Amino acid sequence: MTNIGITKQEINFRLKSAPEYGQASFAGIITLALALVFLVNSYIPAEGAFRPAVLIFSIAYFAFAVLQLAAWLWIRSNLISKGEIGTAARSLGYVLMLSLLTANVFVAASAFQLVKRKKNAAYTLAVYTLLTTLLVFAVSSLNLFKPYVSNGFLPGMFLLLLAAAVQLIALLLIARFANGTVLPRWMWLLAVLLIATAATGNLFALFLGLLLIAKLRDKGYTSGSKVSDIVDRLSRSSTSMLGLLFILFLLALSVTSYLTFDYGMAIDNNYGAIFQPPSLEYPLGTDNFGRDLFSRIVFGARISLVVGLLSTLIPVLIGGALGAISGYYGRQTDNVIMRALDILYAIPGILLAIAIIAAFGASTANLILALSVGAIPTYARTMRANVMLVSTLEYVQAARAFGSGDLTILIKHIVPNSLAPMIVKSTLTIGTAVISTSSLSFLGLGVEPHIPEWGNILKLGSAYLETHSYTAIYPGLAIIGLVLSFNFLGDGLRDALDPKLD
């Protein structure tokens, strides 16, 4: 095929229908931006010299940015002229995989997607499973440059290497059996091993193991499922998958940090290392008490994730139950529940949180309670609207005609088919919970001041913005990154769960 006579609309369709094209451009732009950031941070104005390690990373990222953008142009040329990506262009993905040596997950993710012509949900999950473990291993290995490491550092790193080996084998086998081949029975063992590696906090491994078990029970690999379709749709969006990667990376890092990071580096004062600039020993520098900012941000991720998830899960369960009952039974029940929730909804969420914390004291448990109570009415309204819509559908009327009880209809038929909007809403509002957690901690009304939490770290760093700005910039970037990741994931799930795309 040639591009003679091809309209602009057809060219745009070809480019949009190829996920590799969007992934390549996104990875190239992000890598180029990171290369510039490394270059700026490598220069020390006071000494008029460069930090060798950071400069090497900058050069490496520039090189991979050039290769990635070259691959993007090659992909574009192939799609316009041939309507598909050629073998030669795809082979460049193997070269781009070397970006793993620099912990560049953006280029690596794009490379794994480029080399495989026919991809499925299992292959996509296997790629992100391996990338998550390698990224956690790379970040944890920075502790080698510290004056001392935790007692569990070596066992923790060994477990991460073992998990990475299992996940690499899984990726290679899935790539081999991906094209409609029936999975061998011994893949059960691999699925179990993958689920075991999820103990490191890598939920990608858990999802992949469960997906393989489902496929093995179906005795085939080509049988479709709703979960596989959702993963396939979600993987078309680079931002959504990278947002999910960042969230699960922080989760895995939070879990493995119990072994690989020393908590004393985050809380113990070290007056001989006050305001040390970023270096190999202190990757993000130290604060006004000589505490390692890198370790503090890692341990602070635990609190942000736990508070964000729990303060969303609790109102989802309580608000979802109240909304389901209100929407299904209606009339007097609906009036009583919704009017009571309207009173709660009339109080601003942040004001209610401040009042609860002022009354019961600043603690992590009280912070979760304060953020949860104010979010109940919004989830109840969302579930009520979904239940009222689903209750009118034919299969619900058929269940009533067969004599099913109200509880059975609600649990088996209505609630499962009303969860999609709740899932999307929860992922979008977790980011808000993270911001609220950091905001309240910044004001001294959240987590106890001595605990390393992103809001607490930001509060301390804000006093030194003019002299040591990195003490506030890095925790701020962590908050922004996590909130954006949840927002990107929510947008992707909204599209993936949209029934109009069926």
N, C-alpha and C positions, 0 to 999 in steps of 0.2 A: 504494500500500500504506500502511496505517496500523499503528501499534504495538498496536492493540487485539487482545487474545488472545495476544500473543506471550509466550512463556515466558522466564524468566530464562536458561535454558540456551541458547535460541535467540539471545537478545541477546548473551550472552557469545561464542557462536560467530561471530556477525557481526563483533564487535569484534576477535576474535583472527584472523579470516580476512582482515582488511584490514590490510596492513603499514603503510599510511599512518597509521593510528590510533596504533600503537605508536611509529612514528618521530616523529610530531608531539609526543606526550607526552614522549618522551625528549629531543628537541631543546629543548622549552620549559623543562623542569626544568634541564637543563645550562646553557642560556643565562641563566636566572635566577640560578643559582649563580655563573656567571662575572661577571654584572653586580654581584653583591654583593662578589666578590673585587676587581674593579676599583674599586668605591666605597671599600672599606677601604684599598686601596693608594693611592688618590688623595689621601688626607688626610695632611698632614705635621704631627704633634703639636707638634714643636718650634716651628714657625712659626705654627701655628693657621690654616693655609690649605690650599687644595686645589691639586693639580697639574692645570692646565687640560686638557691632552691626555688624561690618564687619566680625568678626570671626564667628558669628552665621550664617551669610549668606554663608560663605565659607563652614561650616560644612553641611548646608542644600544642597548646590550645590553638594558637594561630595556625599551625600546620594542619591540624585536623579541621579547623574552620574552613581553610582553603579547599581541602579534599572534600569536605561535606558539601560545600557550595558548588564544587565542580561536579559532584555526583548529582546534585539537584539540577544543574543545567543539562547534564547528560540524560537524566530521567525525563526532563521536559522535552528535549529534542526527540527522544524515542517515542514519547506519547503523541507528539504532534505528527511525526512522520510515519510511525508504524501503528499507532493506536495501542501499543503495549510496551513494556520495559524489556529491552533485549537482554540476552544472557551476559554479554560483556559488561553492560552497566550494572547488572546485579552482582557480578563477580567483584566489583569494587567494594561491596559490603564487607568482604572478608578482610580487606585492608583496613577498613574503618573500624573493625572489631578491635584493632590494636589500641583504640582509644580507651579500652578498659584499663590499660596500664596507667592512665592518668585519672582514673575514676570519673571519666566523662560519660555519664549514663545517657545523656541526650544523644550523642553520636552513636553510642553502642546500641541503644534501643532502635534507632533508625536503621543501623546496619543489620541487625538480626531480622528486622522486618523486610529489608531489601533483598537479602539473599534467598528468601523463601518465596517461591512464586505462589503456591497455594497454601494459605494459612488458615488455621482454625483456632477455636477458643483455647484448646489445650496447649498449642504451640505458643500462643500469645502469653498465657499464664506462665508457661515454663520459662520464657525469656525474662519476664519481669521477676519471677521467683529468683532466678540466678543473679540478676542485676542487683536486687535488694540485698542479698547475702554478701555479694562482693563489695557493695558500697559500705555496708556495716563493717565488714572486715577492714576495708581501707581506712575508714574513719577511726576505728578502734586501734589500729596499728600505730597511729600517731602518738599513742601513749608510750611507745618505746623511747621517745626522745625526752621523756620527763625524768626528773631525778629518781623517782621510784614508781613502781607499778603496783597494782592491787595483787593480793595473794591468789586471786582466781583468774589472773590475766592469761597465763599460759593455757590452763584448761579451757577457758572461754574461747580463746583464739583457735585452739585445736577443734573444738566443737563447731565453730564457724567454718573451718576448712573442711571438716567432715561433711557438714551440711551442703557446702558448695560442691563437693565432689558428687554427692548423691543427686543434687539438682542439675549438674552438668550432664551426668549420665541420663537423667530423665529427659533433658532437652534433646540430646542426640537421638534417643530412642523414639521420642515423640515425633521428631522431624522425619525419622525413617518410616514410621508407621502412619504418617498423617494422611496419606493419599488413598483413603478408602480401604486400607488393609485391616483385616481383623486383628485385634490385639491378642497376643499370646497370653495364656493363662498366668505365666510367671510375672506378668505386669502387676498382679495383685501385690506381690512383695514390694515392688517399686512404689506403688500407691501408698502402702503402709509406711514405708520409709520416708516418703515425702511428708506425710501427715506428722511423722515423728519429728522431722526437721522444723515443723511449725512451732515447736517448743522454744525456738529462738525468737519468737514474736513475728516471724515471717508468715503472714496470713495468706500470701499468694500461694505458698506451699500447701497450706490447708485446703484452699479452694481447688488447686490442681489435683491433689490426691483424691478429694471427694468426686471431682469430675471424672477422673480415670476409673474410679470404682463404679460410678454410674454407667460409664461406657462399657466396662467389662461385664456388668450385669445384663446389659442389653446385647452382649455377645457381638458387638460390632463397634466400629468407630464412626460410621457415617450417620448413625441415627441422631437426629436433631433433638434438641431440648431447649426449653425456654431460657435456661441459664446460659447455654452455649450461644444462643442468639443475642442475649444481652451483652455477653462478653465481646462477641464479634462486633456489635454496634458500638460499644464503648471504645474498643480498640481503634476505631476509625478516627477518633479524636485524640491527637497527640497531647493536647493540654490536659484532657481528662485523665488519660493513663499516667502521665507524668505527675499530675496532682495526686493520684492514688498511690503512685510509687513513693512520693515524698512523705505522704501520711504513714504508709506502712513501713517505710524506712525509719521514720522517727519512732514508730511503735517498736520495731525490732531492736533499734539502738537503745531504747529505754529498757527493754527486757534484758538484753545482753550486758548492759552497763552495770548490772548487779555483780557481774564477774570481771568485766574488762576495765572498768573505771574505778578509781579510788575516791570514795566520798569525801575523804579528808582534804583532797585538793580543792574541793568546792566550798568547804565550810571553815577550814582551819586558817587562821590568820598567819601570814608569812611576811613579816615586816621587812625582810631582806629582798623581797621581790615586788615591791609596790610599784604599780603603774609600769610594768614591763611591756614594751611594745610587742606586737605579734612576732613570733619566732617559732622555730621547730619545737622548742621546749614548751612554749606557751602559744599555741596556734592562733588564739584570739586575744592574746595579751592577758594582763592581770588588772584587778581593780584596786581601789584605794586601801584595801586590807591585804593585798598580795595574793588574793585567791584567783585560781585559774579560771578565766572567763569561759574557756572552752568546756571544762567539766561542769561549770555551773549551768550553762545553757543545755547541755545534754541531760543533766538531772532535772532541770526545769521543764524539759519536754514531757517528763512523766506526769507532772502535775497538770500541765495544760491539756494533755490528752485525756487524762482520767476525769478531770473536772468537766471538760468539754463534752466527753462522751456520756458521762453519768447525768450531767445536767440536761442532756437532750433525751437520753433513754427514759428517765423517770417521767417527764411530761408526756412523752410518746405513749408510754404504757397507761398512765392515769388518764390523760386527755383522750387517748384513743378509745379506752374503755367507756368513758363517759359519753363521748361523741357517738360511739356505736349504739349504746343503749338509747340515747336521746333520738338519734335518727331512725332507729328501727321501730320503737314503740310510739314516738310522736305524742301529740296531744298534751295531756297534763304532765306526763313524765318529761317531755321535751321542754315545756315551759319552766318547770322547776329547775332542771339542770342548767339550762342555758341562761336563765335570769341570774342564777347564782354565779355562774361563770362571767356574766356581763359585769357584775360588781367587781370581781377580781380583775377583769380586763380593763376596767376604768382606771386602775392604779398604774402609773408608769412603772415598767419593769425594773429599771435601775433604782428608782426611788423605793420600791418594795424591797429590793435586795439590800439596799443600805439600811432600811428600817429593821429587817430581820437580823442583819449582822450586828447592828447597834444594840439590839435587844439580847441576842444570845452570845455575842462575842465573835472575834475574828478567828476562824479556823477553817480547814479545808472542808470538813463535813457541813458546817453552817453555810459556807460559800456555795456548795452544791445545792443545798436546800433552798437558799435564797434565789439562785438562778432558775431552779426547777419550777418553783411555785408560780412565778410570773408567766411561764411559757405554757402552762396547762391549757388556758382558754383557746389559744391559737390552734393547737393540735386537736382539741375537741371540736372546734368549728370545721376544720378540714375533714376529719373523720366523719362527722355528722353529714356533711354535704355528700361525701362519697357513698356512705351507707344509704342515704335517701335515694341516690341515683341507682345503685346496684339493686336495691330492694324491688324496683319496678321491672327488672329484667325477667325473661321467660323462665330461666332455670330456677330462679327463686320461687316463682309461682308454681312451677312443677314440683318442687320440694314440698311446698305447702300442700299441694294436692295429694301427694303420697303420704301425708300424715306426719311429716317431720316436725319435731318440736321447735319452739322459738330459739332455744339455746343451740340446738344442732344446726339450724339454718344460719344463725349468726356466725358460729365458729367455723363451720365447714364450707359455707357458700359465700356469705357476704363479706366478712372481714378479710379473708385471703385475697379477694378481688378488689379490695379497697385500700390495699397497703401501698401500691405504687406511688401515689401522690405523697403519702406519709414518709416514705423512704427518701424521696427527692427533697421534701421540705426539711427533713432532719439533717441531711448532709449540708444543705444550704445554711441552716441555723446553727450548726456546730461552730462554724467560723465566728458567728456572733457571740456564742458562749465563750470562745477563747478570748475574744476582744474584751468582753465584760470581765472575765477572770483577771486579765492583765490590768484592766482599768481600775478595778476595785483594789487589787494589790498595790497598784501605783499610788492610790489614795490612802493606803494603810488600812483598808477595810476588807482585805481578802485573806490570802494565805499569811501565816505568821511571818514577820519580817526576817527572821533568821534562816528561813527555808529558801533555798535557791529556786525561785520561780521567775518566769520571764518578766512579769510586772515589777517584782521586787528588784530584779537586776536592772531593769530600765530606769526605775526610780533613782537608784544609786548612781547610775551612769549619767543621768540628766544633769547632775550637779557639776559634771566635768566635761560638758559638751565643747567648751572653748579650748580646753587644754588637752584632754584625752577623749576625743569624740568616739573612739571605737568602743568605749565602755557602754555607750547607749546605742550605737549604730547596729552592732551585732544582735543584741536581743530584739531590737526593733525589726530587723530583717527576718529573724526567726518567726516573730508573730505574723508579719506580713506574708511570709512564705506559707505558713500553715493555713492561714485564713484563705489566701488565694487558692491553695490546693483543694480545700473543702468546697470553695465556690466553683472551681473548674470541674470537680467531681460531680457536684450537684447538677451543673449544666449538662454534663455528659449523660448522667443517669436519667435526666428528664427526657433527653432525646432517645436514649436506649429503651426506656419504658413506654415510649409513646406508641399506643396501639395503631395510630395512623400510618406508622412506618411498616406495618406488617404487609 
